[in-house]
Amino acid sequence: MIKGILFDLDGTLLDRDQSLLFFIQNQYNRIQALQRIEKQTFVQRFIELDQKGYVWKDKVYQQLFEEYNLDLNWEDLLEDYIQSFQYHCIGFPGLIEILDYLKGMNLKLGIISNGFGRFQMNNIRGLNIEDYFDEILISENEGLRKPDIKIFNRALDRLGLEPQETIFVGDHPVNDVDASIKAGMRGIWKEDNYFEKPSKDHLIIKDLIEIKDIIGSISG
């Protein structure tokens, strides 16, 4: 019997690729000093340096400043990113529909996300999904990062759930799927072509709404 579902945030609930593209284009349009670079060049180089979010933006902006000799402070662009990204957050298709469905089943819901506390909470609020979740654990606040199974165990303790009655959904084959399985949970990989397919025979979804079918098959 499944009693709870936990999610990763970036690449799982938040369509980070589209959100980042939306933000970068907006930042470029708003800040005149950036426009000495051709727009598509700036956007593409930012995305390359970002490396799917695994490089924090201080390093991204510093590298951009070095390469293009920009006439403004990189710290100002970083602060703009921290403050403004939340207004460009785009959820994956079916996000609200699946959360409504899961809450309707009286399942406990949680998020475990690596990242900075204020930034990630702003993005969760930007998606208008904070109220769906019973617990939200962000690595900076917890002093733990995925794939450390301690952060999964902490979430389970706070939710009052046993590992075997809990599903974890995430896009990273190691940090999300393998780690949650090691914690005793059922791991589901939300397929992302950026990563290699998990080496083991994991449950895989392409769209969030497919979680309905997985719950149905487990319950059945």
N, C-alpha and C positions, 0 to 999 in steps of 0.2 A: 504494500500500500504506500503510495507516494503522498507525503504530507507537506513537502516543501520543495521549492525550486529556487536556486540561486543563479545569478547571472554575472558574467563579466560585463563591463560597460563598453569600452571602445572596441568597435568592430563586431559587437554582439547586439547591443541595443542601439547604440549610437553609430550611425553610418559616418565614421570618422573621415573617410576619404572624401565624401561629398561635402561634409561640414567644413573640412579644412580648405577645400577648393573654394567654397563659398566665402569663407573668411579671408583667404589670401587675396582674392579678387577685390573684395570690399576694402581691405586695408590699402591695397595699391591705389584704388580709385580715390580714397580719402586723403592720402598723404602725398603731397605734390613732390616731395624730395625723392620718392621711389620712382617717379615717372621718367627719370632720366634713363632708366632701364626699360627695354621693351617689355611690355606686360607679360607676354607668354614666356619670355626668358626668365623673368622674375618668378612667375608661378612654378614653372618646371624645376628651376633650381631649388626653390624652397622645398618642394615635395621630395626632391632627391636627398637633400640634406636632412630632412625630417625623419627619413627611414621608418615610415609607418608609425611615427610617434615615439620611437625608442630613443631618439635624440632630443633632449630638452631644448627648448627654443632659445635659451641664452646662447648656446653653441651655434645654432642655426643662424641667428641674427648676426653674431660676431663674424661668422664665416662670410655671410653676405656683405657685410661692411668691408671686410678685407678684400673681397673679390671685386667689388664695384665702387669702392671708395665713396660711400654714401655720406652726404652732408647733413647728418643728424645723429642723435645718440641712439645706439642700439638698445640701451636700457628703456628708452621711451617706447620703442616698437614692442619690446617684450612685455611691458606693462599694458600696452594696448591689446596685445594678444591675450593676456591673462584676464583683462576686464571685458573684452569684446567677443571672445570666441563663443561664449554662452548664447549670444544672440544669433548665432549662425548654426546652431545645432540641429541636425536632421536625423530623425529616427529611421530605422529600417522599416520597410512596408510591413504592416500587420502588428506593429509595436503595441499600440493602444488596444487593439482587438485581442491580442493574446493576453495582455495583462488583465483586461476586464474578465476574460474567460477564466484565468487562473484564480483571480480574487473571487469570482463567482463560485468556484469550487472550494472556497475556504482554505486554500493552500497558503502556507506561510511563504513569503517572498523576501529575497535578500539580494544584495549586490556585493561582490568582492572585486575591487578595482585597484590595480597599481596606479600610483600617481600622487599628485599633490592634493591635499585635502580641500582647500578652498576652490581650486580650479575644477576638480572633479565634481564637487557638490554644485557649483555653479552650472556645470554642464547637465547634470541630472535635473536641476530646476529648469534649465533651458529647454529640456525635452518635456517638461510638465509631467514628470512621472514619480517625483519624490514620494507622494502620498500613497503610492501602491506598495511601498516596501516597508517591511517590519524592521529590518536591520540593513544598514549600509556601512560597509567596512572599506576604508581607503588606506592604502599602505602607509602613507606618511603619518596618518593619525594613529595607526595601530603599531607602528614600529616593526612591521612584518610585511614581506612581499611574497606574492605568488612567484615561484611554485612551492614555497615553504608550506607544508601541510598544516602548520600551526595556525595560519590565518583561516584556513577552512574549518579547523576544529573550533576555533574561537567563534566563528559565525554560527556553527551548529549549536554550540553551548548557549549562545544568546537567543537563538530561535527555539531552543528546547527540542531539537530534532536529533534523531539518530542518523548516522551516515547512510545506512541502507534504505532509509525512507526518504532520501533527498536526491534530487537531480541537480547537476551543475552544467550550465550551458556557457560555452566560450569559444572564441575563435582561435586561440593559441593552442596548438596541439600539445605542447609541453606544460606551459604555465597554467593552463586552464584544464585541459582534458586529462592528461596523465596525472597531474597533481591531485585533481579531485578524486580520481579513481584510487590513487594511493591513500587518500583520506577515507576511503570506504564508500564514496558516493558513486552514483551513476553519472559518468561523464558523457556529455553530448558535444560533438564538434560542430560549430556553425561554420560551414565550409568557407574558406577564404583562399583564393588562388595565390596569395602572397606567400603562404606557408606550404611546406610539403605536407602531403596527407599523412596523418598519424600512422606510425608503423604497425599498430595493433588494429584489430577489427572493432573500431569504436562505432557507436551510433552517430550518424551524420545527418544534419539538416542543411538545406539551402536557405530556407525561409523560416522566420520565427513561428508562423502559424502551424508549421508541421509538428510543433510540440504537442498540439492537441492529439494527433494520431499516436504519438509515442506514449503519452499518458494513457490513452485508451487501450493500447496494446499491453501495457504493463498491468493496468487495472483488470483487463480482461483475462 
